[in-house]
Amino acid sequence: MYPIKEVEALNDEVTRMVIEAPAIAKKIKPGQFIMLRIDESGERIPLTMNDCDPQAGTVTIIFQAVGATTGKLATLKAGEALLDFAGPLGNPTELEGAKRACVIGGGLGTAIAFPQAKWLHEHGVEVDVITGFRNKDLILLEKEIDENSTRQIIMTDDGSNGNKGLVTQALQQRIDEGADYDLVLAVGPVIMMKFVAATTKPYGIKTLVSMNPLMIDGTGMCGGCRVKVGDEYLHACVDGPDFDGHLVDFDDAMRRGVMYRSFEGAAREAHEGRDCMNGKGE
């Protein structure tokens, strides 16, 4: 069992959870993920590490309650425990050698991009962090990013934070201003990553994109996370999750990303139905 040490609602949709997992905390690196299972009747789901504390022996995850399992996970409290918490899985993000980087997070992807920004900042890299959200109430990790970056730019779709626009617009502006990036890392919706890669390609800037949104079982067995990179299909969970953004077939990835929506919807409805039967639906 893996004790839950802290639970914090970051907004109405997103939860931060700190898990006691000493062996994983000593090894996990930015970009890697874990597989968790709440109980014996639960499914295994992958979640990318948001932070870790090797000395305290904890790993932090941030998730949005959008499916049956994440919905149930969001109801757990400090003092309870998870049955399984396995990792680290996947390959760490290739950050060595960067001198001036831009880390881009879209929505919940900001939580996954944070450890890369933190690592770069701690290793003396000049790092800009550009994040995008629907509105100001959904902004994540503003304080933490401010402490672990050279510059932070937050964009909102509706301009409610006073900065309306897309992350790609902010990226293009920084490039036009002379930001000589040698690495751009994007984590977020596939469509966002597609246009980030399109923005950097004319300049030949090394661009990594995290294809973690496609993962299902996290072991390469299900094939659900196959992503076309150049002329071959790779598995996001075992070959990635980071890939060269200029080689990823994003259109193929978006088609694959909607394949399981009906199954997830059915699972969520079944979970909500059980809650109602158990008197938890009020």
C-alpha positions as a LaTeX table, in Angstrom:
\begin{tabular}{lrrr}
\hline
Residue & $x$ (\AA) & $y$ (\AA) & $z$ (\AA) \\
\hline
Met1 & 0.00 & 0.00 & 0.00 \\
Tyr2 & 1.11 & 3.54 & $-0.75$ \\
Pro3 & $-0.05$ & 6.14 & 1.81 \\
Ile4 & $-1.50$ & 9.43 & 0.63 \\
Lys5 & 0.31 & 12.17 & 2.53 \\
Glu6 & $-1.39$ & 15.30 & 1.14 \\
Val7 & $-4.38$ & 16.18 & $-1.02$ \\
Glu8 & $-5.05$ & 19.67 & $-2.35$ \\
Ala9 & $-7.69$ & 20.94 & $-4.77$ \\
Leu10 & $-5.89$ & 23.36 & $-7.11$ \\
Asn11 & $-9.18$ & 24.41 & $-8.68$ \\
Asp12 & $-12.63$ & 22.95 & $-9.23$ \\
Glu13 & $-11.26$ & 20.45 & $-11.75$ \\
Val14 & $-7.71$ & 19.62 & $-10.72$ \\
Thr15 & $-6.24$ & 17.88 & $-7.66$ \\
Arg16 & $-2.67$ & 17.65 & $-6.37$ \\
Met17 & $-1.80$ & 14.49 & $-4.42$ \\
Val18 & 1.42 & 13.59 & $-2.62$ \\
Ile19 & 2.12 & 9.85 & $-2.34$ \\
Glu20 & 4.63 & 8.11 & $-0.09$ \\
Ala21 & 6.76 & 6.01 & $-2.45$ \\
Pro22 & 10.43 & 6.15 & $-1.36$ \\
Ala23 & 11.88 & 3.79 & $-3.95$ \\
Ile24 & 10.26 & 5.67 & $-6.83$ \\
Ala25 & 11.10 & 9.10 & $-5.41$ \\
Lys26 & 14.81 & 8.21 & $-5.49$ \\
Lys27 & 14.78 & 7.27 & $-9.18$ \\
Ile28 & 12.06 & 9.15 & $-11.04$ \\
Lys29 & 13.12 & 11.96 & $-13.39$ \\
Pro30 & 11.29 & 14.68 & $-15.35$ \\
Gly31 & 9.15 & 13.21 & $-18.09$ \\
Gln32 & 8.66 & 9.82 & $-16.47$ \\
Phe33 & 5.36 & 8.48 & $-15.20$ \\
Ile34 & 3.85 & 5.99 & $-12.79$ \\
Met35 & 1.01 & 3.47 & $-13.04$ \\
Leu36 & $-1.45$ & 3.46 & $-10.16$ \\
Arg37 & $-4.39$ & 1.37 & $-9.06$ \\
Ile38 & $-6.69$ & 2.52 & $-6.29$ \\
Asp39 & $-7.94$ & $-0.88$ & $-5.15$ \\
Glu40 & $-8.32$ & $-4.47$ & $-6.31$ \\
Ser41 & $-11.36$ & $-3.67$ & $-8.44$ \\
Gly42 & $-9.80$ & $-0.61$ & $-10.07$ \\
Glu43 & $-8.13$ & $-0.11$ & $-13.42$ \\
Arg44 & $-4.48$ & 0.78 & $-13.83$ \\
Ile45 & $-3.90$ & 4.30 & $-15.15$ \\
Pro46 & $-0.72$ & 6.22 & $-16.03$ \\
Leu47 & $-0.02$ & 9.63 & $-14.49$ \\
Thr48 & 3.09 & 11.67 & $-15.14$ \\
Met49 & 5.15 & 12.87 & $-12.19$ \\
Asn50 & 4.70 & 16.52 & $-11.25$ \\
Asp51 & 7.36 & 16.64 & $-8.55$ \\
Cys52 & 9.28 & 14.43 & $-6.15$ \\
Asp53 & 11.16 & 14.71 & $-2.89$ \\
Pro54 & 13.78 & 11.95 & $-2.55$ \\
Gln55 & 14.55 & 12.90 & 1.05 \\
Ala56 & 10.91 & 12.78 & 2.14 \\
Gly57 & 10.31 & 9.75 & $-0.09$ \\
Thr58 & 7.30 & 11.29 & $-1.85$ \\
Val59 & 6.05 & 11.64 & $-5.41$ \\
Thr60 & 3.53 & 14.31 & $-6.40$ \\
Ile61 & 0.90 & 13.81 & $-9.08$ \\
Ile62 & $-1.61$ & 16.30 & $-10.45$ \\
Phe63 & $-4.70$ & 15.08 & $-12.24$ \\
Gln64 & $-8.08$ & 16.16 & $-13.56$ \\
Ala65 & $-11.19$ & 14.19 & $-12.62$ \\
Val66 & $-12.42$ & 13.41 & $-16.11$ \\
Gly67 & $-12.89$ & 9.62 & $-16.03$ \\
Ala68 & $-14.12$ & 6.94 & $-13.70$ \\
Thr69 & $-10.77$ & 6.28 & $-12.04$ \\
Thr70 & $-9.60$ & 9.89 & $-11.73$ \\
Gly71 & $-13.06$ & 10.76 & $-10.42$ \\
Lys72 & $-12.70$ & 8.19 & $-7.67$ \\
Leu73 & $-9.10$ & 9.20 & $-7.04$ \\
Ala74 & $-10.21$ & 12.79 & $-6.41$ \\
Thr75 & $-12.43$ & 11.63 & $-3.54$ \\
Leu76 & $-9.55$ & 10.12 & $-1.56$ \\
Lys77 & $-8.11$ & 11.93 & 1.43 \\
Ala78 & $-4.80$ & 12.16 & 3.25 \\
Gly79 & $-4.36$ & 9.10 & 5.44 \\
Glu80 & $-5.88$ & 6.74 & 2.89 \\
Ala81 & $-3.71$ & 4.67 & 0.55 \\
Leu82 & $-3.38$ & 3.41 & $-3.00$ \\
Leu83 & $-3.02$ & $-0.30$ & $-3.67$ \\
Asp84 & $-0.49$ & 0.04 & $-6.50$ \\
Phe85 & 1.91 & 2.81 & $-7.42$ \\
Ala86 & 4.51 & 1.49 & $-9.89$ \\
Gly87 & 7.40 & 3.25 & $-11.58$ \\
Pro88 & 9.30 & 5.06 & $-12.78$ \\
Leu89 & 8.18 & 4.21 & $-16.32$ \\
Gly90 & 8.98 & 5.76 & $-19.67$ \\
Asn91 & 12.14 & 7.64 & $-20.59$ \\
Pro92 & 13.30 & 10.85 & $-18.91$ \\
Thr93 & 13.14 & 14.01 & $-21.00$ \\
Glu94 & 16.47 & 14.75 & $-22.74$ \\
Leu95 & 17.41 & 18.02 & $-21.12$ \\
Glu96 & 21.22 & 17.79 & $-20.96$ \\
Gly97 & 23.09 & 20.34 & $-23.01$ \\
Ala98 & 20.35 & 22.97 & $-23.24$ \\
Lys99 & 21.46 & 26.53 & $-22.63$ \\
Arg100 & 18.32 & 28.53 & $-23.40$ \\
Ala101 & 14.98 & 26.75 & $-23.34$ \\
Cys102 & 11.28 & 27.40 & $-23.53$ \\
Val103 & 8.88 & 25.06 & $-21.74$ \\
Ile104 & 5.26 & 25.26 & $-22.86$ \\
Gly105 & 2.30 & 23.83 & $-20.97$ \\
Gly106 & $-1.29$ & 23.74 & $-22.10$ \\
Gly107 & $-3.88$ & 23.34 & $-19.35$ \\
Leu108 & $-3.14$ & 20.28 & $-17.25$ \\
Gly109 & 0.00 & 19.77 & $-19.33$ \\
Thr110 & 1.51 & 22.55 & $-17.23$ \\
Ala111 & 1.75 & 20.12 & $-14.31$ \\
Ile112 & 3.72 & 17.69 & $-16.46$ \\
Ala113 & 5.96 & 20.40 & $-17.91$ \\
Phe114 & 6.83 & 21.83 & $-14.49$ \\
Pro115 & 9.49 & 19.26 & $-13.49$ \\
Gln116 & 11.37 & 19.88 & $-16.75$ \\
Ala117 & 11.36 & 23.62 & $-16.14$ \\
Lys118 & 12.49 & 23.06 & $-12.57$ \\
Trp119 & 15.35 & 20.79 & $-13.62$ \\
Leu120 & 16.53 & 23.23 & $-16.28$ \\
His121 & 16.37 & 26.15 & $-13.85$ \\
Glu122 & 18.29 & 24.23 & $-11.17$ \\
His123 & 20.99 & 23.39 & $-13.72$ \\
Gly124 & 21.61 & 26.99 & $-14.70$ \\
Val125 & 19.64 & 27.03 & $-17.93$ \\
Glu126 & 17.84 & 30.22 & $-18.92$ \\
Val127 & 14.26 & 28.98 & $-19.21$ \\
Asp128 & 11.08 & 30.72 & $-20.28$ \\
Val129 & 7.80 & 29.04 & $-19.34$ \\
Ile130 & 4.70 & 29.77 & $-21.40$ \\
Thr131 & 1.39 & 28.35 & $-20.21$ \\
Gly132 & $-2.13$ & 28.52 & $-21.56$ \\
Phe133 & $-5.52$ & 28.11 & $-19.90$ \\
Arg134 & $-9.17$ & 28.72 & $-20.76$ \\
Asn135 & $-9.50$ & 31.37 & $-18.04$ \\
Lys136 & $-7.71$ & 32.79 & $-15.00$ \\
Asp137 & $-9.52$ & 30.49 & $-12.55$ \\
Leu138 & $-7.84$ & 27.45 & $-14.12$ \\
Ile139 & $-4.26$ & 28.75 & $-13.93$ \\
Leu140 & $-1.95$ & 26.20 & $-12.30$ \\
Leu141 & 1.37 & 26.43 & $-10.45$ \\
Glu142 & 1.93 & 30.14 & $-11.06$ \\
Lys143 & 4.00 & 30.61 & $-7.90$ \\
Glu144 & 6.01 & 27.42 & $-8.39$ \\
Ile145 & 6.82 & 28.27 & $-12.01$ \\
Asp146 & 7.77 & 31.82 & $-11.10$ \\
Glu147 & 10.34 & 30.40 & $-8.67$ \\
Asn148 & 11.74 & 27.98 & $-11.23$ \\
Ser149 & 12.02 & 30.01 & $-14.42$ \\
Thr150 & 13.69 & 33.04 & $-15.91$ \\
Arg151 & 10.43 & 34.33 & $-17.33$ \\
Gln152 & 6.81 & 33.20 & $-17.04$ \\
Ile153 & 4.13 & 34.09 & $-19.58$ \\
Ile154 & 0.52 & 33.04 & $-18.93$ \\
Met155 & $-2.02$ & 33.16 & $-21.75$ \\
Thr156 & $-5.79$ & 32.73 & $-21.40$ \\
Asp157 & $-8.38$ & 32.07 & $-24.09$ \\
Asp158 & $-10.75$ & 34.71 & $-22.73$ \\
Gly159 & $-8.13$ & 37.22 & $-21.58$ \\
Ser160 & $-9.44$ & 37.15 & $-18.01$ \\
Asn161 & $-5.90$ & 37.42 & $-16.65$ \\
Gly162 & $-5.22$ & 40.41 & $-18.91$ \\
Asn163 & $-3.23$ & 38.39 & $-21.44$ \\
Lys164 & $-5.50$ & 36.98 & $-24.14$ \\
Gly165 & $-4.12$ & 34.68 & $-26.79$ \\
Leu166 & $-2.49$ & 31.36 & $-27.59$ \\
Val167 & 0.79 & 29.92 & $-26.33$ \\
Thr168 & 2.03 & 29.85 & $-29.93$ \\
Gln169 & 1.53 & 33.59 & $-30.20$ \\
Ala170 & 3.63 & 34.15 & $-27.10$ \\
Leu171 & 6.28 & 31.74 & $-28.42$ \\
Gln172 & 6.44 & 33.51 & $-31.78$ \\
Gln173 & 6.74 & 36.87 & $-30.05$ \\
Arg174 & 9.66 & 35.67 & $-27.94$ \\
Ile175 & 11.40 & 34.28 & $-31.03$ \\
Asp176 & 10.83 & 37.57 & $-32.84$ \\
Glu177 & 12.28 & 39.41 & $-29.84$ \\
Gly178 & 15.49 & 37.42 & $-30.23$ \\
Ala179 & 15.08 & 34.59 & $-27.75$ \\
Asp180 & 17.70 & 32.23 & $-29.14$ \\
Tyr181 & 16.19 & 28.97 & $-27.91$ \\
Asp182 & 18.09 & 25.74 & $-28.45$ \\
Leu183 & 15.26 & 23.67 & $-26.94$ \\
Val184 & 11.49 & 23.97 & $-26.86$ \\
Leu185 & 9.45 & 21.45 & $-24.90$ \\
Ala186 & 5.66 & 21.30 & $-25.26$ \\
Val187 & 3.19 & 19.37 & $-23.10$ \\
Gly188 & $-0.55$ & 19.64 & $-23.51$ \\
Pro189 & $-3.36$ & 19.00 & $-25.98$ \\
Val190 & $-2.14$ & 17.33 & $-29.17$ \\
Ile191 & $-3.45$ & 20.19 & $-31.31$ \\
Met192 & $-1.45$ & 22.67 & $-29.23$ \\
Met193 & 1.74 & 20.63 & $-29.58$ \\
Lys194 & 1.17 & 20.39 & $-33.33$ \\
Phe195 & 1.17 & 24.17 & $-33.72$ \\
Val196 & 4.09 & 24.67 & $-31.33$ \\
Ala197 & 6.14 & 22.33 & $-33.54$ \\
Ala198 & 4.94 & 24.19 & $-36.65$ \\
Thr199 & 6.08 & 27.47 & $-35.06$ \\
Thr200 & 9.61 & 26.27 & $-34.27$ \\
Lys201 & 10.25 & 24.24 & $-37.43$ \\
Pro202 & 11.20 & 27.19 & $-39.71$ \\
Tyr203 & 13.89 & 28.15 & $-37.19$ \\
Gly204 & 15.33 & 24.65 & $-36.76$ \\
Ile205 & 14.79 & 24.75 & $-32.99$ \\
Lys206 & 14.95 & 21.33 & $-31.34$ \\
Thr207 & 11.38 & 20.67 & $-30.22$ \\
Leu208 & 10.22 & 17.85 & $-27.97$ \\
Val209 & 6.56 & 17.01 & $-27.47$ \\
Ser210 & 5.14 & 14.71 & $-24.80$ \\
Met211 & 2.70 & 12.17 & $-26.20$ \\
Asn212 & 1.50 & 11.04 & $-22.74$ \\
Pro213 & $-2.17$ & 11.89 & $-23.56$ \\
Leu214 & $-2.25$ & 8.74 & $-25.72$ \\
Met215 & $-1.14$ & 6.28 & $-23.04$ \\
Ile216 & $-3.48$ & 3.63 & $-21.67$ \\
Asp217 & $-1.74$ & 0.68 & $-19.98$ \\
Gly218 & 1.76 & 2.18 & $-19.89$ \\
Thr219 & 3.61 & $-1.04$ & $-20.77$ \\
Gly220 & 3.43 & $-1.24$ & $-24.57$ \\
Met221 & 1.16 & $-4.30$ & $-24.48$ \\
Cys222 & $-2.14$ & $-2.72$ & $-25.54$ \\
Gly223 & $-0.82$ & $-0.78$ & $-28.53$ \\
Gly224 & $-3.16$ & 2.09 & $-27.76$ \\
Cys225 & $-0.32$ & 4.60 & $-27.48$ \\
Arg226 & 1.24 & 3.98 & $-30.88$ \\
Val227 & 2.37 & 7.23 & $-32.45$ \\
Lys228 & 3.75 & 7.74 & $-35.94$ \\
Val229 & 7.17 & 9.38 & $-35.79$ \\
Gly230 & 8.74 & 9.83 & $-39.20$ \\
Asp231 & 8.27 & 6.60 & $-41.11$ \\
Glu232 & 7.66 & 4.31 & $-38.13$ \\
Tyr233 & 5.17 & 3.68 & $-35.38$ \\
Leu234 & 6.51 & 3.85 & $-31.83$ \\
His235 & 4.91 & 3.38 & $-28.42$ \\
Ala236 & 4.55 & 6.53 & $-26.32$ \\
Cys237 & 4.90 & 4.58 & $-23.08$ \\
Val238 & 8.10 & 2.64 & $-23.76$ \\
Asp239 & 9.76 & 4.62 & $-26.57$ \\
Gly240 & 8.70 & 8.03 & $-25.23$ \\
Pro241 & 6.75 & 9.78 & $-23.98$ \\
Asp242 & 8.86 & 12.54 & $-25.58$ \\
Phe243 & 9.43 & 12.65 & $-29.33$ \\
Asp244 & 10.81 & 15.01 & $-31.96$ \\
Gly245 & 7.89 & 17.34 & $-32.59$ \\
His246 & 8.97 & 17.94 & $-36.16$ \\
Leu247 & 8.58 & 14.22 & $-36.97$ \\
Val248 & 5.35 & 13.36 & $-35.11$ \\
Asp249 & 2.22 & 12.80 & $-37.22$ \\
Phe250 & $-0.14$ & 14.84 & $-35.05$ \\
Asp251 & $-3.18$ & 14.28 & $-37.25$ \\
Asp252 & $-2.81$ & 10.53 & $-36.85$ \\
Ala253 & $-2.36$ & 11.01 & $-33.09$ \\
Met254 & $-5.55$ & 13.05 & $-32.85$ \\
Arg255 & $-7.52$ & 10.39 & $-34.70$ \\
Arg256 & $-6.22$ & 7.73 & $-32.33$ \\
Gly257 & $-6.91$ & 9.93 & $-29.31$ \\
Val258 & $-10.69$ & 9.80 & $-29.79$ \\
Met259 & $-10.91$ & 6.02 & $-30.25$ \\
Tyr260 & $-11.58$ & 5.25 & $-26.60$ \\
Arg261 & $-13.94$ & 8.08 & $-25.68$ \\
Ser262 & $-17.06$ & 5.91 & $-25.84$ \\
Phe263 & $-15.48$ & 3.30 & $-23.55$ \\
Glu264 & $-14.38$ & 5.94 & $-21.04$ \\
Gly265 & $-17.81$ & 7.53 & $-21.12$ \\
Ala266 & $-19.46$ & 4.20 & $-20.36$ \\
Ala267 & $-17.03$ & 3.58 & $-17.49$ \\
Arg268 & $-17.70$ & 7.04 & $-16.05$ \\
Glu269 & $-21.47$ & 6.54 & $-16.22$ \\
Ala270 & $-21.16$ & 3.16 & $-14.52$ \\
His271 & $-19.02$ & 4.69 & $-11.77$ \\
Glu272 & $-21.49$ & 7.53 & $-11.22$ \\
Gly273 & $-24.34$ & 5.03 & $-11.17$ \\
Arg274 & $-22.66$ & 3.01 & $-8.43$ \\
Asp275 & $-22.15$ & 6.17 & $-6.38$ \\
Cys276 & $-25.84$ & 6.99 & $-6.63$ \\
Met277 & $-26.80$ & 3.47 & $-5.56$ \\
Asn278 & $-24.45$ & 3.80 & $-2.60$ \\
Gly279 & $-25.93$ & 7.13 & $-1.56$ \\
Lys280 & $-22.96$ & 9.22 & $-2.76$ \\
Gly281 & $-24.65$ & 10.91 & $-5.67$ \\
Glu282 & $-26.03$ & 13.89 & $-3.79$ \\
\hline
\end{tabular}
